[in-house]
Amino acid sequence: NKENRDKAPIDGKKLLRGKNQRYVLHPNDIKRTAWDLMSLFLVLYDMVMIPLALFDFAETQFIVAMAWLTRVFWTCDIPLSFLTGFVTNAGAIMLDRHIIIQRYLRTWFVLDTFIVAIDWIEILVTAAISNYAGVTRVGKASRIFRIVRMLRLLRLARIGELISIRFEAIHNERAKVFIQILKLCIMMCATGHFLGCLWYRVGQSDPAASWISRYGYDDVGVDRQYLMSLRWAFSQFSGGMDEIQPTGLMENLFAAFVFLFAFWCGAVFVSLITSVMTKFFIEGTHNNAKLSDLRNYLDQHKISKNLVLRLIRNAQHALWERERRTPEDDVELVKVLSEPLRAELRFEIYSPGLGGHPFFSRYIAENPHVMKHVCHHAMSMGIVSSGDTVFEPGETPENPRMYFVNHGRLSYTNASGGEQAISPGGWACEAVLWTHWTTLGTLEAAQDTRLYILDAVKFQSIASSFEHTEFNPAEYAEDFVDSLNDGDIEISDLPDAAEVPHISASIRHTFRASTAPWVTMPTA
């Protein structure tokens, strides 16, 4: 069912795989993700190796093999792009093959075809020259195509879009800050690498009057030539170097251009790093200021030390939870999303936490459209700290609620003093969904816990507004209450381990026999 939900449009409408969707890959499919990671690796490889082609070094078997791998990979990527879905601006997953083809033809097809064609033309031209010309012409043609290969770096534009999409899937703010800094460092290194290779090529344009011959680098290996060129390029970001100076006219013009360009890039790089780090530290400072205000407030009212410790610890945990899981009310853009998208969003948030209950597991599978409304209107999230009381014996709440443990642990104490732990995936107070209920024990947080809370009144209202032709909750409700009255299951706020098979059996019975419309909720 999760797989089906992942492949469904985000607007909540069911995706029908007709003839236009056959053989189309979902953009989040693991095979497509692996292919995208491979494309990212090959682009990074080209970023390193293509500028190095400006140096005169012999091609090894590894370089030849990687050239063929790159050529074949990007050739295969073109037909695969015609069969890969995409996310529309409205947030839906588009898997219609005709629309995918039209979009690819309008966007990346021309660029991809042009670059791949150059790769194959290089093979054909090199083969033709080697058959009808001498080694000198082959070497000259090879050097020309090494420069033409620079056009492969245009794929960086497409990879930038891919990285942005994958970056959106990261929800940890610290991880985002780290990745942003890492991306800036990689961009700076790549720029220095490219400028260093160009610096060497400019020096080669006039061997008699160049920095290469002036400083004795014409008789050293390619490795030392590259390292010095790289050092020169990196030094331009901080004002240049005295060890190597431009000699000829072209070198002086190029050095002047690089100095201005590096000055601008350095300023942008520093400002971006400062912006990212400032945002990171502001969040920490803002949280510390809130805690300081709370401490001052508690001190002014002479609150006891024990309670102060509990309050501060609870506040720190709440702030940590807000960083780990940002409340929906704090995200302004969620409020401007369409109603179907918000329902789909909340369904994906809450449905995994409900799936551990046999009834909701089947209800989600058989009536996902109803559960989307339930998750959207009847579900909420709550945080309780260690020692907090969720409910006590004898409570008949005005707003009855069922609790699901998403993270942490609760402790339930019954009337006779027996204790029972509720771990993630467990639940409490299911009976409030099907009948009027008074709590029988005490439910406390054994540790800091995150709860999914289901409003019983809203759940009943939503379920009652839909017809259920196959899986009817009313049948299950009647069976649940009858089992309580007959003593088939223990009267308790929690399910006993022995009750789960009985619940599953009731669900199977409901699935086979229910044909009646929704009826009034029974009363024990």
Order of alpha helices (4+ residues) and beta strands (2+ residues): alpha-alpha-alpha-beta-beta-alpha-alpha-alpha-alpha-alpha-alpha-alpha-alpha-alpha-alpha-alpha-alpha-alpha-beta-beta-beta-beta-beta-beta-beta-beta-alpha-alpha-alpha
